[in-house]
Amino acid sequence: MALQHANDANFAGMIGNGITLVDFWAVWCGPCRMFGPIFESVSEKLTDVNFIKFEIDDTNRQTPAKYGIRSIPCVLAFKDGELVEARTGLMDEETLGNWINELKAS
C-alpha cells in the first residue's frame, strides 16, 4: 500500500486493518526530515504493511495528545487498530525493517 497522510479528522479510520506504522513528524524537525525518506523507502518495499505520515501542526493536536507524543520523530505501531508499540527517534532502514519483522512475527 502506498504511503498515506493522516490528520485528526481521518486518523481513526486509517489504522484499523493489519499492521500500520504511523510516523509523527513536523516540518521544522531536522531528524524528522532525515527519517522521512527512510520511512518512505521501507513503505515501498513492504506493501503488506500500512505506512502513514502524521504532521504535527496547529490543526492536528488531538491525535498526538491522545497517544502522548512528546518527542518526534515518533513511530507508533498498530495491529488492527490497537497500539502495540512506540519508538521515538531516528531509525535507519535496517532497524525499521527489523522492527516490522518483529511485529509481523508477534
C-alpha positions in Angstrom: 0.0 0.0 0.0 1.3 3.5 -0.8 2.3 5.9 1.9 -0.7 7.8 3.2 -1.1 11.1 5.1 -3.4 11.4 8.1 -4.8 14.2 10.2 -7.0 14.4 13.3 -10.2 14.0 11.2 -9.2 10.8 9.3 -6.7 9.1 11.7 -9.0 6.6 13.4 -10.3 5.2 10.1 -6.8 4.6 8.8 -5.3 2.4 11.5 -7.9 -0.4 11.7 -6.6 -3.1 9.4 -3.5 -5.1 9.7 -0.1 -3.7 10.8 0.0 0.1 10.5 3.0 2.3 11.2 2.4 6.0 11.8 5.3 8.5 11.6 4.5 11.6 13.7 6.7 14.4 12.4 7.0 18.2 11.8 8.5 20.3 9.0 10.7 22.1 11.5 12.2 18.9 12.9 15.6 18.0 11.4 15.6 14.3 12.5 12.1 14.0 11.1 13.3 15.3 7.7 16.1 12.8 7.8 13.7 9.9 8.7 11.1 10.8 6.1 12.9 9.3 3.1 13.8 6.2 5.1 10.1 5.7 6.1 9.0 6.2 2.5 11.7 3.8 1.1 10.6 1.0 3.5 6.9 1.7 2.7 7.7 1.0 -1.0 9.4 -2.3 -0.2 6.9 -3.7 2.4 3.5 -3.4 0.7 1.7 -5.6 3.2 2.1 -3.0 5.9 0.2 0.3 6.1 2.5 3.4 6.4 1.0 6.7 7.5 2.6 10.1 7.9 1.0 12.4 10.5 2.3 16.0 10.5 2.0 17.6 13.9 0.9 21.2 13.4 -1.5 23.7 14.9 -4.5 22.0 13.3 -3.5 18.4 14.3 -3.1 18.3 18.0 -5.8 15.9 19.2 -4.2 12.7 18.0 -0.7 13.3 19.2 -2.1 14.3 22.6 -4.2 11.2 22.8 -1.2 9.0 22.3 1.2 11.1 24.4 3.5 12.1 21.6 6.1 14.4 23.3 9.1 13.9 21.1 9.5 13.5 17.3 10.1 11.6 15.1 7.9 9.1 16.8 6.5 6.0 15.1 3.5 4.2 16.6 2.8 0.6 15.6 -0.8 -0.6 15.5 -2.3 -4.0 14.8 -5.9 -4.0 13.7 -6.4 -0.6 15.4 -4.7 -1.4 18.7 -1.5 0.3 19.7 1.2 -2.3 20.2 4.4 -0.3 20.4 6.0 3.1 20.0 9.6 4.1 19.1 11.0 7.6 19.3 14.0 8.9 17.4 15.7 8.4 14.1 15.9 4.8 12.8 17.9 3.6 9.8 16.2 1.4 7.2 17.6 -1.9 8.6 16.3 -1.1 12.1 12.9 -0.1 10.8 12.7 -3.3 8.7 13.7 -5.5 11.6 11.1 -3.9 13.9 8.4 -4.6 11.3 9.5 -8.2 11.0 9.2 -8.5 14.8 5.7 -7.0 14.7 4.7 -9.5 12.0 6.0 -12.4 14.0 4.3 -11.5 17.2 
